[in-house]
């Protein structure tokens, strides 16, 4: 079992191993309850991820609770086209198998990231982003790219357009439960994508986010 980092609160970031896959599948269902079932990873998918790109798979465990899996992120390498960024979550996950992985890809693409509700506000997301950035630097990649879900938009979609919501996020005049946290960590928004994911919480929208290798992961209070 490969330890990547330890928290001051006792939690541990690990490279994902076969012993974690059942816990990860359960965590997917807890963290993404509104996501279409066909867009969630199951244990069999996680095992395949370990064959494709083992160094890009991370999880957080609580040793005090029997190595309970409480955080996770899955990544692939990709030659991302910023001039034509249109794509979908389904394009990336390829039925859950992550076969979009390009072994020589220049960017680390974060397919997902989440923490168990009982463990939120304990720095899990920041630790996982930081661990991903270490992977970027170890592999000599250009940086991290991901598509964040504007998880507050679904609740207001009848009162404003997604473009207006995105503009307010970029201007810093609106807070979003997911995107605002990612911006504070250091990601820069690039573009709003319609039809990215099958999830009502964001009305299907995603936002392309970038964190270049030469930028530090911030740890805001």
FENDA-V989419 format. One record per backbone hydrogen bond with DSSP energy under -0.5 kcal/mol. CO is the residue of the C=O (numbers start at 0). NH is the residue of the N-H. If there is no record, write none. Layout:
CO:NH / CO:NH
This chain:
0:2 / 1:14 / 4:12 / 6:9 / 9:62 / 10:6 / 11:13 / 11:60 / 12:3 / 12:4 / 13:58 / 16:19 / 17:20 / 19:23 / 20:24 / 21:25 / 22:26 / 23:27 / 24:28 / 25:29 / 26:30 / 27:31 / 29:32 / 31:34 / 35:38 / 36:39 / 41:44 / 41:45 / 42:46 / 43:47 / 44:48 / 45:49 / 46:50 / 47:50 / 47:51 / 48:52 / 49:53 / 52:55 / 53:56 / 55:57 / 55:74 / 56:15 / 57:72 / 58:13 / 59:69 / 59:70 / 60:11 / 60:62 / 61:64 / 61:66 / 61:67 / 62:65 / 67:61 / 67:69 / 69:115 / 70:59 / 71:113 / 72:57 / 73:110 / 73:111 / 75:108 / 76:101 / 77:79 / 77:106 / 79:81 / 80:83 / 81:84 / 87:91 / 88:92 / 89:93 / 91:99 / 92:97 / 93:96 / 97:100 / 100:102 / 101:104 / 105:141 / 105:142 / 106:77 / 106:108 / 107:109 / 107:144 / 108:75 / 108:110 / 109:146 / 111:73 / 113:71 / 115:118 / 116:119 / 118:121 / 122:126 / 123:127 / 124:128 / 125:129 / 126:130 / 127:131 / 128:132 / 129:133 / 130:134 / 131:135 / 132:136 / 133:137 / 134:138 / 135:139 / 135:140 / 136:139 / 141:212 / 142:107 / 143:210 / 144:109 / 145:147 / 145:208 / 147:149 / 147:206 / 148:150 / 149:152 / 152:155 / 152:156 / 155:158 / 155:159 / 160:164 / 161:165 / 162:166 / 163:167 / 164:168 / 165:169 / 166:170 / 167:171 / 167:172 / 167:173 / 168:171 / 175:179 / 175:180 / 177:181 / 178:182 / 179:183 / 180:184 / 181:185 / 181:186 / 182:185 / 184:217 / 187:209 / 190:207 / 192:195 / 192:205 / 195:88 / 195:89 / 196:198 / 197:35 / 198:201 / 198:203 / 199:202 / 200:153 / 201:204 / 203:195 / 203:196 / 205:192 / 206:147 / 207:189 / 207:190 / 208:145 / 209:187 / 210:143 / 211:214 / 215:217
